[in-house]
Amino acid sequence: KKTEVFALSFLDSGQKDMAAKFFKPQSRVGNKFADVEFYLGEVTGCPIISDSLGYVECQVRGTVEEGDHTVFVAEVVGAGIHREGDQLLLESTSWQYGG
């Protein structure tokens, strides 16, 4: 919320274990990027997972508060593709909700 920027890295279907780290609250797992290779995005300076399929960097343009959730409305300000592959999808895991 403070920086008004974020990045999303798109993981490969074989990276479920890595994705699981990011589903847990930071208070329980500490630095989620501790053993993940990443670099900082050129536009936002946000971490981008090096071994991801690709990424988008975003600038927050608005928020919607509902209960204990915040929905961010954002503009894509940068993007890239690292490699080809099948994207990890929530429906292909046994997970119901990611946070």
Biopython code that builds the backbone (N, CA, C, O; Angstrom):
import numpy as np
from Bio.PDB.StructureBuilder import StructureBuilder

atoms = [
    (1, "LYS", "N", (0.823, -1.195, 0.000)),
    (1, "LYS", "CA", (0.000, 0.000, 0.000)),
    (1, "LYS", "C", (0.862, 1.252, 0.000)),
    (1, "LYS", "O", (0.539, 2.230, -0.674)),
    (2, "LYS", "N", (1.941, 1.228, 0.742)),
    (2, "LYS", "CA", (2.765, 2.428, 0.912)),
    (2, "LYS", "C", (3.461, 2.866, -0.375)),
    (2, "LYS", "O", (3.523, 4.059, -0.672)),
    (3, "THR", "N", (3.983, 1.907, -1.137)),
    (3, "THR", "CA", (4.769, 2.266, -2.319)),
    (3, "THR", "C", (3.916, 2.547, -3.541)),
    (3, "THR", "O", (4.360, 3.228, -4.465)),
    (4, "GLU", "N", (2.690, 2.028, -3.557)),
    (4, "GLU", "CA", (1.764, 2.175, -4.681)),
    (4, "GLU", "C", (2.272, 1.545, -5.972)),
    (4, "GLU", "O", (1.849, 1.926, -7.063)),
    (5, "VAL", "N", (3.177, 0.582, -5.845)),
    (5, "VAL", "CA", (3.644, -0.204, -6.987)),
    (5, "VAL", "C", (3.746, -1.665, -6.552)),
    (5, "VAL", "O", (3.927, -1.962, -5.371)),
    (6, "PHE", "N", (3.628, -2.566, -7.519)),
    (6, "PHE", "CA", (3.826, -3.988, -7.242)),
    (6, "PHE", "C", (4.164, -4.697, -8.541)),
    (6, "PHE", "O", (3.985, -4.150, -9.629)),
    (7, "ALA", "N", (4.655, -5.921, -8.411)),
    (7, "ALA", "CA", (4.945, -6.753, -9.578)),
    (7, "ALA", "C", (4.338, -8.129, -9.352)),
    (7, "ALA", "O", (4.281, -8.616, -8.223)),
    (8, "LEU", "N", (3.888, -8.744, -10.425)),
    (8, "LEU", "CA", (3.376, -10.111, -10.406)),
    (8, "LEU", "C", (4.272, -10.960, -11.297)),
    (8, "LEU", "O", (4.495, -10.624, -12.461)),
    (9, "SER", "N", (4.783, -12.057, -10.754)),
    (9, "SER", "CA", (5.570, -13.008, -11.533)),
    (9, "SER", "C", (4.688, -14.212, -11.827)),
    (9, "SER", "O", (4.023, -14.727, -10.929)),
    (10, "PHE", "N", (4.676, -14.663, -13.065)),
    (10, "PHE", "CA", (3.862, -15.797, -13.481)),
    (10, "PHE", "C", (4.711, -17.064, -13.407)),
    (10, "PHE", "O", (5.699, -17.204, -14.127)),
    (11, "LEU", "N", (4.311, -17.987, -12.525)),
    (11, "LEU", "CA", (5.102, -19.185, -12.286)),
    (11, "LEU", "C", (4.718, -20.321, -13.220)),
    (11, "LEU", "O", (3.592, -20.398, -13.710)),
    (12, "ASP", "N", (5.685, -21.198, -13.452)),
    (12, "ASP", "CA", (5.514, -22.397, -14.262)),
    (12, "ASP", "C", (4.716, -23.438, -13.478)),
    (12, "ASP", "O", (4.725, -23.430, -12.247)),
    (13, "SER", "N", (4.038, -24.321, -14.177)),
    (13, "SER", "CA", (3.221, -25.354, -13.529)),
    (13, "SER", "C", (4.029, -26.246, -12.589)),
    (13, "SER", "O", (3.449, -26.883, -11.710)),
    (14, "GLY", "N", (5.327, -26.306, -12.747)),
    (14, "GLY", "CA", (6.186, -27.098, -11.868)),
    (14, "GLY", "C", (6.713, -26.340, -10.664)),
    (14, "GLY", "O", (7.532, -26.873, -9.915)),
    (15, "GLN", "N", (6.264, -25.111, -10.461)),
    (15, "GLN", "CA", (6.778, -24.282, -9.370)),
    (15, "GLN", "C", (5.778, -24.123, -8.221)),
    (15, "GLN", "O", (5.735, -23.079, -7.570)),
    (16, "LYS", "N", (4.985, -25.151, -7.980)),
    (16, "LYS", "CA", (3.971, -25.096, -6.924)),
    (16, "LYS", "C", (4.604, -24.881, -5.546)),
    (16, "LYS", "O", (4.071, -24.121, -4.738)),
    (17, "ASP", "N", (5.729, -25.536, -5.270)),
    (17, "ASP", "CA", (6.381, -25.375, -3.968)),
    (17, "ASP", "C", (6.810, -23.931, -3.738)),
    (17, "ASP", "O", (6.688, -23.411, -2.629)),
    (18, "MET", "N", (7.312, -23.287, -4.786)),
    (18, "MET", "CA", (7.697, -21.884, -4.655)),
    (18, "MET", "C", (6.459, -21.026, -4.393)),
    (18, "MET", "O", (6.483, -20.149, -3.530)),
    (19, "ALA", "N", (5.398, -21.272, -5.123)),
    (19, "ALA", "CA", (4.165, -20.497, -4.951)),
    (19, "ALA", "C", (3.619, -20.636, -3.538)),
    (19, "ALA", "O", (3.085, -19.676, -2.982)),
    (20, "ALA", "N", (3.748, -21.825, -2.953)),
    (20, "ALA", "CA", (3.216, -22.076, -1.611)),
    (20, "ALA", "C", (3.833, -21.135, -0.582)),
    (20, "ALA", "O", (3.165, -20.743, 0.375)),
    (21, "LYS", "N", (5.094, -20.771, -0.768)),
    (21, "LYS", "CA", (5.751, -19.840, 0.162)),
    (21, "LYS", "C", (5.037, -18.494, 0.204)),
    (21, "LYS", "O", (4.978, -17.847, 1.250)),
    (22, "PHE", "N", (4.503, -18.081, -0.925)),
    (22, "PHE", "CA", (3.896, -16.762, -1.022)),
    (22, "PHE", "C", (2.434, -16.761, -0.583)),
    (22, "PHE", "O", (1.817, -15.698, -0.513)),
    (23, "PHE", "N", (1.872, -17.925, -0.289)),
    (23, "PHE", "CA", (0.502, -18.027, 0.213)),
    (23, "PHE", "C", (0.455, -17.859, 1.721)),
    (23, "PHE", "O", (-0.613, -17.613, 2.283)),
    (24, "LYS", "N", (1.599, -17.988, 2.386)),
    (24, "LYS", "CA", (1.644, -17.919, 3.845)),
    (24, "LYS", "C", (1.918, -16.486, 4.292)),
    (24, "LYS", "O", (2.634, -15.749, 3.614)),
    (25, "PRO", "N", (1.345, -16.084, 5.441)),
    (25, "PRO", "CA", (1.594, -14.729, 5.949)),
    (25, "PRO", "C", (3.080, -14.510, 6.237)),
    (25, "PRO", "O", (3.758, -15.407, 6.738)),
    (26, "GLN", "N", (3.576, -13.326, 5.922)),
    (26, "GLN", "CA", (4.982, -13.003, 6.148)),
    (26, "GLN", "C", (5.346, -13.161, 7.613)),
    (26, "GLN", "O", (6.474, -13.536, 7.933)),
    (27, "SER", "N", (4.406, -12.878, 8.508)),
    (27, "SER", "CA", (4.685, -13.005, 9.941)),
    (27, "SER", "C", (5.042, -14.445, 10.321)),
    (27, "SER", "O", (5.734, -14.658, 11.317)),
    (28, "ARG", "N", (4.584, -15.437, 9.545)),
    (28, "ARG", "CA", (4.889, -16.843, 9.843)),
    (28, "ARG", "C", (6.134, -17.349, 9.134)),
    (28, "ARG", "O", (6.814, -18.237, 9.649)),
    (29, "VAL", "N", (6.444, -16.811, 7.977)),
    (29, "VAL", "CA", (7.562, -17.355, 7.201)),
    (29, "VAL", "C", (8.741, -16.399, 7.067)),
    (29, "VAL", "O", (9.795, -16.800, 6.573)),
    (30, "GLY", "N", (8.596, -15.164, 7.486)),
    (30, "GLY", "CA", (9.685, -14.200, 7.353)),
    (30, "GLY", "C", (9.816, -13.706, 5.921)),
    (30, "GLY", "O", (8.817, -13.536, 5.222)),
    (31, "ASN", "N", (11.042, -13.476, 5.488)),
    (31, "ASN", "CA", (11.312, -12.955, 4.149)),
    (31, "ASN", "C", (10.980, -14.018, 3.100)),
    (31, "ASN", "O", (11.698, -15.009, 2.970)),
    (32, "LYS", "N", (9.916, -13.816, 2.369)),
    (32, "LYS", "CA", (9.461, -14.800, 1.383)),
    (32, "LYS", "C", (10.442, -14.962, 0.223)),
    (32, "LYS", "O", (10.418, -15.983, -0.465)),
    (33, "PHE", "N", (11.296, -13.980, 0.000)),
    (33, "PHE", "CA", (12.257, -14.036, -1.099)),
    (33, "PHE", "C", (13.628, -14.538, -0.642)),
    (33, "PHE", "O", (14.585, -14.500, -1.416)),
    (34, "ALA", "N", (13.737, -15.010, 0.611)),
    (34, "ALA", "CA", (15.035, -15.386, 1.181)),
    (34, "ALA", "C", (15.806, -16.377, 0.313)),
    (34, "ALA", "O", (17.013, -16.211, 0.133)),
    (35, "ASP", "N", (15.152, -17.396, -0.227)),
    (35, "ASP", "CA", (15.860, -18.384, -1.046)),
    (35, "ASP", "C", (15.314, -18.450, -2.475)),
    (35, "ASP", "O", (15.380, -19.489, -3.131)),
    (36, "VAL", "N", (14.777, -17.330, -2.937)),
    (36, "VAL", "CA", (14.245, -17.230, -4.298)),
    (36, "VAL", "C", (15.109, -16.238, -5.075)),
    (36, "VAL", "O", (15.310, -15.107, -4.633)),
    (37, "GLU", "N", (15.618, -16.661, -6.229)),
    (37, "GLU", "CA", (16.423, -15.753, -7.047)),
    (37, "GLU", "C", (15.497, -14.744, -7.724)),
    (37, "GLU", "O", (14.528, -15.118, -8.385)),
    (38, "PHE", "N", (15.810, -13.469, -7.550)),
    (38, "PHE", "CA", (14.985, -12.413, -8.130)),
    (38, "PHE", "C", (15.860, -11.226, -8.507)),
    (38, "PHE", "O", (17.027, -11.146, -8.124)),
    (39, "TYR", "N", (15.280, -10.321, -9.254)),
    (39, "TYR", "CA", (15.919, -9.046, -9.558)),
    (39, "TYR", "C", (14.860, -7.968, -9.394)),
    (39, "TYR", "O", (13.670, -8.269, -9.304)),
    (40, "LEU", "N", (15.285, -6.728, -9.355)),
    (40, "LEU", "CA", (14.345, -5.619, -9.172)),
    (40, "LEU", "C", (13.902, -5.080, -10.521)),
    (40, "LEU", "O", (14.722, -4.830, -11.405)),
    (41, "GLY", "N", (12.597, -4.905, -10.669)),
    (41, "GLY", "CA", (12.028, -4.412, -11.917)),
    (41, "GLY", "C", (12.565, -3.045, -12.294)),
    (41, "GLY", "O", (12.804, -2.200, -11.431)),
    (42, "GLU", "N", (12.751, -2.835, -13.576)),
    (42, "GLU", "CA", (13.294, -1.568, -14.081)),
    (42, "GLU", "C", (12.376, -0.390, -13.818)),
    (42, "GLU", "O", (12.853, 0.719, -13.580)),
    (43, "VAL", "N", (11.074, -0.606, -13.857)),
    (43, "VAL", "CA", (10.119, 0.495, -13.730)),
    (43, "VAL", "C", (9.737, 0.750, -12.277)),
    (43, "VAL", "O", (9.735, 1.896, -11.827)),
    (44, "THR", "N", (9.411, -0.320, -11.535)),
    (44, "THR", "CA", (8.888, -0.157, -10.174)),
    (44, "THR", "C", (9.909, -0.416, -9.081)),
    (44, "THR", "O", (9.737, 0.045, -7.952)),
    (45, "GLY", "N", (10.967, -1.146, -9.397)),
    (45, "GLY", "CA", (11.927, -1.539, -8.373)),
    (45, "GLY", "C", (11.437, -2.683, -7.504)),
    (45, "GLY", "O", (12.055, -2.999, -6.487)),
    (46, "CYS", "N", (10.336, -3.307, -7.893)),
    (46, "CYS", "CA", (9.767, -4.427, -7.139)),
    (46, "CYS", "C", (10.469, -5.732, -7.515)),
    (46, "CYS", "O", (10.974, -5.860, -8.630)),
    (47, "PRO", "N", (10.508, -6.705, -6.592)),
    (47, "PRO", "CA", (11.134, -7.989, -6.906)),
    (47, "PRO", "C", (10.384, -8.751, -7.999)),
    (47, "PRO", "O", (9.155, -8.827, -7.994)),
    (48, "ILE", "N", (11.147, -9.309, -8.928)),
    (48, "ILE", "CA", (10.610, -10.144, -10.005)),
    (48, "ILE", "C", (11.369, -11.467, -9.948)),
    (48, "ILE", "O", (12.599, -11.480, -9.959)),
    (49, "ILE", "N", (10.643, -12.570, -9.887)),
    (49, "ILE", "CA", (11.263, -13.885, -9.775)),
    (49, "ILE", "C", (11.966, -14.231, -11.087)),
    (49, "ILE", "O", (11.342, -14.283, -12.147)),
    (50, "SER", "N", (13.272, -14.466, -10.994)),
    (50, "SER", "CA", (14.099, -14.698, -12.183)),
    (50, "SER", "C", (13.666, -15.907, -12.995)),
    (50, "SER", "O", (13.712, -15.871, -14.224)),
    (51, "ASP", "N", (13.245, -16.978, -12.328)),
    (51, "ASP", "CA", (12.891, -18.220, -13.019)),
    (51, "ASP", "C", (11.401, -18.295, -13.353)),
    (51, "ASP", "O", (10.889, -19.376, -13.647)),
    (52, "SER", "N", (10.710, -17.172, -13.313)),
    (52, "SER", "CA", (9.285, -17.167, -13.669)),
    (52, "SER", "C", (9.131, -17.169, -15.188)),
    (52, "SER", "O", (10.085, -16.918, -15.925)),
    (53, "LEU", "N", (7.914, -17.457, -15.639)),
    (53, "LEU", "CA", (7.634, -17.402, -17.075)),
    (53, "LEU", "C", (7.695, -15.968, -17.583)),
    (53, "LEU", "O", (8.151, -15.714, -18.698)),
    (54, "GLY", "N", (7.238, -15.048, -16.772)),
    (54, "GLY", "CA", (7.214, -13.635, -17.131)),
    (54, "GLY", "C", (6.654, -12.834, -15.980)),
    (54, "GLY", "O", (6.457, -13.361, -14.885)),
    (55, "TYR", "N", (6.399, -11.568, -16.220)),
    (55, "TYR", "CA", (5.981, -10.684, -15.137)),
    (55, "TYR", "C", (5.258, -9.457, -15.675)),
    (55, "TYR", "O", (5.335, -9.135, -16.861)),
    (56, "VAL", "N", (4.561, -8.787, -14.778)),
    (56, "VAL", "CA", (4.042, -7.447, -15.042)),
    (56, "VAL", "C", (4.408, -6.571, -13.851)),
    (56, "VAL", "O", (4.374, -7.019, -12.705)),
    (57, "GLU", "N", (4.755, -5.328, -14.131)),
    (57, "GLU", "CA", (4.987, -4.327, -13.093)),
    (57, "GLU", "C", (3.808, -3.364, -13.144)),
    (57, "GLU", "O", (3.373, -2.966, -14.224)),
    (58, "CYS", "N", (3.294, -2.992, -11.980)),
    (58, "CYS", "CA", (2.060, -2.213, -11.927)),
    (58, "CYS", "C", (2.171, -0.993, -11.024)),
    (58, "CYS", "O", (2.888, -0.998, -10.024)),
    (59, "GLN", "N", (1.442, 0.051, -11.403)),
    (59, "GLN", "CA", (1.290, 1.278, -10.619)),
    (59, "GLN", "C", (-0.153, 1.323, -10.129)),
    (59, "GLN", "O", (-1.086, 1.272, -10.931)),
    (60, "VAL", "N", (-0.336, 1.417, -8.817)),
    (60, "VAL", "CA", (-1.683, 1.457, -8.248)),
    (60, "VAL", "C", (-2.354, 2.775, -8.630)),
    (60, "VAL", "O", (-1.776, 3.851, -8.472)),
    (61, "ARG", "N", (-3.578, 2.671, -9.134)),
    (61, "ARG", "CA", (-4.363, 3.849, -9.521)),
    (61, "ARG", "C", (-5.553, 4.061, -8.599)),
    (61, "ARG", "O", (-6.145, 5.140, -8.584)),
    (62, "GLY", "N", (-5.907, 3.033, -7.828)),
    (62, "GLY", "CA", (-7.022, 3.153, -6.895)),
    (62, "GLY", "C", (-7.128, 1.912, -6.038)),
    (62, "GLY", "O", (-6.501, 0.892, -6.327)),
    (63, "THR", "N", (-7.922, 1.997, -4.984)),
    (63, "THR", "CA", (-8.148, 0.850, -4.111)),
    (63, "THR", "C", (-9.621, 0.767, -3.750)),
    (63, "THR", "O", (-10.341, 1.765, -3.754)),
    (64, "VAL", "N", (-10.047, -0.438, -3.441)),
    (64, "VAL", "CA", (-11.400, -0.678, -2.949)),
    (64, "VAL", "C", (-11.243, -1.479, -1.663)),
    (64, "VAL", "O", (-10.697, -2.583, -1.677)),
    (65, "GLU", "N", (-11.719, -0.927, -0.553)),
    (65, "GLU", "CA", (-11.650, -1.602, 0.742)),
    (65, "GLU", "C", (-12.967, -2.329, 0.974)),
    (65, "GLU", "O", (-14.042, -1.745, 0.840)),
    (66, "GLU", "N", (-12.872, -3.600, 1.320)),
    (66, "GLU", "CA", (-14.077, -4.387, 1.609)),
    (66, "GLU", "C", (-13.738, -5.375, 2.719)),
    (66, "GLU", "O", (-12.960, -6.306, 2.509)),
    (67, "GLY", "N", (-14.320, -5.176, 3.895)),
    (67, "GLY", "CA", (-14.010, -6.038, 5.031)),
    (67, "GLY", "C", (-12.536, -5.962, 5.367)),
    (67, "GLY", "O", (-11.989, -4.873, 5.543)),
    (68, "ASP", "N", (-11.888, -7.119, 5.457)),
    (68, "ASP", "CA", (-10.454, -7.140, 5.768)),
    (68, "ASP", "C", (-9.594, -7.302, 4.510)),
    (68, "ASP", "O", (-8.441, -7.723, 4.597)),
    (69, "HIS", "N", (-10.153, -6.969, 3.342)),
    (69, "HIS", "CA", (-9.443, -7.084, 2.069)),
    (69, "HIS", "C", (-9.327, -5.721, 1.386)),
    (69, "HIS", "O", (-10.168, -4.840, 1.566)),
    (70, "THR", "N", (-8.278, -5.578, 0.612)),
    (70, "THR", "CA", (-8.104, -4.412, -0.247)),
    (70, "THR", "C", (-7.905, -4.905, -1.671)),
    (70, "THR", "O", (-7.035, -5.736, -1.930)),
    (71, "VAL", "N", (-8.708, -4.393, -2.592)),
    (71, "VAL", "CA", (-8.547, -4.701, -4.011)),
    (71, "VAL", "C", (-7.817, -3.523, -4.642)),
    (71, "VAL", "O", (-8.240, -2.375, -4.498)),
    (72, "PHE", "N", (-6.721, -3.807, -5.343)),
    (72, "PHE", "CA", (-5.941, -2.757, -5.978)),
    (72, "PHE", "C", (-6.307, -2.663, -7.453)),
    (72, "PHE", "O", (-6.317, -3.669, -8.163)),
    (73, "VAL", "N", (-6.603, -1.468, -7.902)),
    (73, "VAL", "CA", (-6.825, -1.185, -9.321)),
    (73, "VAL", "C", (-5.513, -0.591, -9.816)),
    (73, "VAL", "O", (-5.045, 0.416, -9.285)),
    (74, "ALA", "N", (-4.920, -1.211, -10.830)),
    (74, "ALA", "CA", (-3.576, -0.801, -11.223)),
    (74, "ALA", "C", (-3.412, -0.754, -12.734)),
    (74, "ALA", "O", (-4.146, -1.392, -13.489)),
    (75, "GLU", "N", (-2.429, 0.020, -13.140)),
    (75, "GLU", "CA", (-2.033, 0.124, -14.548)),
    (75, "GLU", "C", (-0.735, -0.653, -14.740)),
    (75, "GLU", "O", (0.201, -0.502, -13.954)),
    (76, "VAL", "N", (-0.674, -1.472, -15.766)),
    (76, "VAL", "CA", (0.563, -2.176, -16.091)),
    (76, "VAL", "C", (1.523, -1.162, -16.702)),
    (76, "VAL", "O", (1.215, -0.530, -17.712)),
    (77, "VAL", "N", (2.696, -1.015, -16.074)),
    (77, "VAL", "CA", (3.675, -0.027, -16.537)),
    (77, "VAL", "C", (4.954, -0.681, -17.065)),
    (77, "VAL", "O", (5.847, 0.003, -17.564)),
    (78, "GLY", "N", (5.032, -1.987, -16.953)),
    (78, "GLY", "CA", (6.175, -2.731, -17.467)),
    (78, "GLY", "C", (5.821, -4.204, -17.520)),
    (78, "GLY", "O", (4.994, -4.672, -16.738)),
    (79, "ALA", "N", (6.436, -4.937, -18.431)),
    (79, "ALA", "CA", (6.157, -6.369, -18.551)),
    (79, "ALA", "C", (7.289, -7.035, -19.314)),
    (79, "ALA", "O", (8.037, -6.385, -20.044)),
    (80, "GLY", "N", (7.399, -8.344, -19.131)),
    (80, "GLY", "CA", (8.412, -9.085, -19.862)),
    (80, "GLY", "C", (8.149, -10.572, -19.825)),
    (80, "GLY", "O", (7.418, -11.069, -18.968)),
    (81, "ILE", "N", (8.756, -11.281, -20.773)),
    (81, "ILE", "CA", (8.666, -12.733, -20.848)),
    (81, "ILE", "C", (10.071, -13.287, -20.657)),
    (81, "ILE", "O", (11.011, -12.865, -21.331)),
    (82, "HIS", "N", (10.210, -14.241, -19.729)),
    (82, "HIS", "CA", (11.499, -14.888, -19.503)),
    (82, "HIS", "C", (11.650, -16.148, -20.344)),
    (82, "HIS", "O", (12.715, -16.419, -20.899)),
    (83, "ARG", "N", (10.550, -16.924, -20.430)),
    (83, "ARG", "CA", (10.630, -18.206, -21.145)),
    (83, "ARG", "C", (9.225, -18.721, -21.420)),
    (83, "ARG", "O", (8.246, -18.209, -20.879)),
    (84, "GLU", "N", (9.142, -19.725, -22.255)),
    (84, "GLU", "CA", (7.870, -20.383, -22.559)),
    (84, "GLU", "C", (7.594, -21.449, -21.508)),
    (84, "GLU", "O", (8.522, -21.940, -20.865)),
    (85, "GLY", "N", (6.332, -21.809, -21.330)),
    (85, "GLY", "CA", (5.973, -22.874, -20.404)),
    (85, "GLY", "C", (4.501, -22.818, -20.072)),
    (85, "GLY", "O", (3.788, -21.905, -20.488)),
    (86, "ASP", "N", (4.054, -23.808, -19.317)),
    (86, "ASP", "CA", (2.665, -23.857, -18.866)),
    (86, "ASP", "C", (2.557, -23.146, -17.530)),
    (86, "ASP", "O", (3.290, -23.466, -16.594)),
    (87, "GLN", "N", (1.658, -22.196, -17.434)),
    (87, "GLN", "CA", (1.505, -21.385, -16.231)),
    (87, "GLN", "C", (0.855, -22.182, -15.104)),
    (87, "GLN", "O", (-0.055, -22.978, -15.336)),
    (88, "LEU", "N", (1.334, -21.959, -13.881)),
    (88, "LEU", "CA", (0.718, -22.538, -12.692)),
    (88, "LEU", "C", (-0.614, -21.835, -12.465)),
    (88, "LEU", "O", (-0.664, -20.609, -12.362)),
    (89, "LEU", "N", (-1.689, -22.608, -12.387)),
    (89, "LEU", "CA", (-3.026, -22.067, -12.176)),
    (89, "LEU", "C", (-3.579, -22.580, -10.855)),
    (89, "LEU", "O", (-3.310, -23.721, -10.477)),
    (90, "LEU", "N", (-4.343, -21.762, -10.150)),
    (90, "LEU", "CA", (-4.941, -22.165, -8.885)),
    (90, "LEU", "C", (-5.772, -23.431, -9.056)),
    (90, "LEU", "O", (-5.762, -24.306, -8.190)),
    (91, "GLU", "N", (-6.490, -23.530, -10.170)),
    (91, "GLU", "CA", (-7.361, -24.689, -10.392)),
    (91, "GLU", "C", (-6.589, -25.997, -10.545)),
    (91, "GLU", "O", (-7.172, -27.071, -10.399)),
    (92, "SER", "N", (-5.297, -25.928, -10.834)),
    (92, "SER", "CA", (-4.500, -27.148, -10.982)),
    (92, "SER", "C", (-3.833, -27.565, -9.668)),
    (92, "SER", "O", (-3.098, -28.552, -9.626)),
    (93, "THR", "N", (-4.091, -26.812, -8.601)),
    (93, "THR", "CA", (-3.583, -27.159, -7.273)),
    (93, "THR", "C", (-4.759, -27.623, -6.419)),
    (93, "THR", "O", (-5.904, -27.607, -6.872)),
    (94, "SER", "N", (-4.486, -28.025, -5.216)),
    (94, "SER", "CA", (-5.565, -28.390, -4.289)),
    (94, "SER", "C", (-5.965, -27.201, -3.423)),
    (94, "SER", "O", (-6.740, -27.356, -2.479)),
    (95, "TRP", "N", (-5.447, -26.020, -3.734)),
    (95, "TRP", "CA", (-5.689, -24.830, -2.925)),
    (95, "TRP", "C", (-7.041, -24.222, -3.264)),
    (95, "TRP", "O", (-7.527, -24.328, -4.390)),
    (96, "GLN", "N", (-7.627, -23.589, -2.274)),
    (96, "GLN", "CA", (-8.914, -22.931, -2.456)),
    (96, "GLN", "C", (-8.791, -21.413, -2.503)),
    (96, "GLN", "O", (-9.592, -20.739, -3.152)),
    (97, "TYR", "N", (-7.778, -20.874, -1.808)),
    (97, "TYR", "CA", (-7.701, -19.426, -1.646)),
    (97, "TYR", "C", (-6.270, -19.038, -1.346)),
    (97, "TYR", "O", (-5.594, -19.693, -0.552)),
    (98, "GLY", "N", (-5.807, -17.975, -1.979)),
    (98, "GLY", "CA", (-4.416, -17.598, -1.814)),
    (98, "GLY", "C", (-4.145, -16.364, -1.000)),
    (98, "GLY", "O", (-2.989, -15.946, -0.932)),
    (99, "GLY", "N", (-5.092, -15.774, -0.399)),
    (99, "GLY", "CA", (-4.778, -14.662, 0.477)),
    (99, "GLY", "C", (-5.506, -13.437, 0.184)),
    (99, "GLY", "O", (-5.318, -12.429, 0.865)),
]
sb = StructureBuilder()
sb.init_structure("model")
sb.init_model(0)
sb.init_chain("A")
sb.init_seg("    ")
for serial, (resi, resn, name, xyz) in enumerate(atoms, 1):
    if name == "N":
        sb.init_residue(resn, " ", resi, " ")
    sb.init_atom(name, np.array(xyz, "f"), 0.0, 1.0, " ", f" {name:<3s}", serial, name[0])
structure = sb.get_structure()
